[in-house]
Amino acid sequence: MSASERVFDVSGSTILVVDDEPINLEMLERMLVSGGYREVVTTEDPREVEPLVEQHRPDLLLLDLTMPYRDGFQVIEALKARYPGPCDLPPILVLATQQGEEFRHRALEMGARDYVTKPFDRIELLMRVRNLLEVRNSIKVLRDEKRVLESMVVERTREIHDTRLQVVRRLGLAAEYRDNETGMHIVRMSKISELLGRALGMQEEALDLLLNASPMHDIGKIGIPDHVLLKPGKLDEHEFELVKTHAIIGADILSGDDSELMTMAREIALTHHERWDGTGYPHGLQGEEIPLVGRICAVADVFDALTSTRPYKQGWLREDAVEYLRSGAGSQFDPTVVDAFMGRLDEVYAICDEYQDSTGIDDDLLALAEESL
């Protein structure tokens, strides 16, 4: 059924009629039923209105003004207090014997949508009922369609986010496989980065970005020739300058996407080799000129790189790597980040133990690396 068909099909609407005169209720019910409305609820007692509205969720309320216990104005006030949302309260068609404008104006000012006087003209009453129900139904259709669209947007946003994460993870792994047989370095490094970010007070959303952006820190290694990247001995000056270009290469690879994830990944790739004292590369940033995520990843990356065995080196003992970080606080590293690292050594070691390197690459190991990020 199309939206327009749903708008004009009001015969299934629920109508609540409130009038203290039984003869009026009987007459109104007959009029509405003869007009094609199948769900008509009636009451003579205005004190029953709120429970009936709660029970039946009517699409329209026909309300008499002059009644015992509570008049129609008091009923409207009570309903507005209970259902403050503009779409929560059903439209109210006031029924009254009063001809004075002050009654009509007051009822409309209080929120009634229409006003008819007794005795009723059947055709006029049914037309007013239909008009109000069509408006009500239109609002409900639009609200439902809005919910559907919002749900589609959420789903599409999630799909885009998931796709970006897959790109990040696989490119990060591809870069890591250049000089590490398993790619678990980026898992450990990203989880240590998240740990440090949490210790430094980063919010959950930012921590999630950090966890998923940090694996791209060395994506620029893709652009470094194997004979340099995998050289078993010490690099000469020209080779070292060539390796240093991986920060710029990584930032270039990650450019062109302004999402929060890729923006942080680009920032990390560009700045994780900057030094606290300004002697790092590629731009010689100093102190807090270096983004916090770059300072965090510098500590996490260096520790795990030092303790990892690569084709061109043996891994350091953890205690030696910790001492290296301690001695570099204030020169190579942000001392605040190093302090956070030292305060969570047990958790850092637990991450290293859980995500150890293994020899060779297989599907299970690839899945573990991807699922861990």
Secondary structure as UniProt FT lines:
FT   HELIX           3..8
FT   TURN            11..12
FT   STRAND          14..18
FT   HELIX           22..34
FT   TURN            35..36
FT   STRAND          39..43
FT   HELIX           46..48
FT   HELIX           49..56
FT   STRAND          60..64
FT   HELIX           72..82
FT   TURN            86..88
FT   STRAND          92..96
FT   HELIX           101..110
FT   STRAND          114..117
FT   HELIX           122..176
FT   TURN            177..179
FT   HELIX           184..199
FT   TURN            200..201
FT   HELIX           204..213
FT   HELIX           214..216
FT   TURN            217..218
FT   HELIX           219..223
FT   HELIX           226..229
FT   HELIX           237..244
FT   HELIX           246..253
FT   TURN            254..256
FT   HELIX           260..271
FT   TURN            272..273
FT   TURN            276..277
FT   HELIX           287..289
FT   HELIX           292..307
FT   TURN            311..312
FT   HELIX           318..328
FT   TURN            330..332
FT   HELIX           335..342
FT   TURN            343..344
FT   HELIX           345..354
FT   HELIX           363..372
//
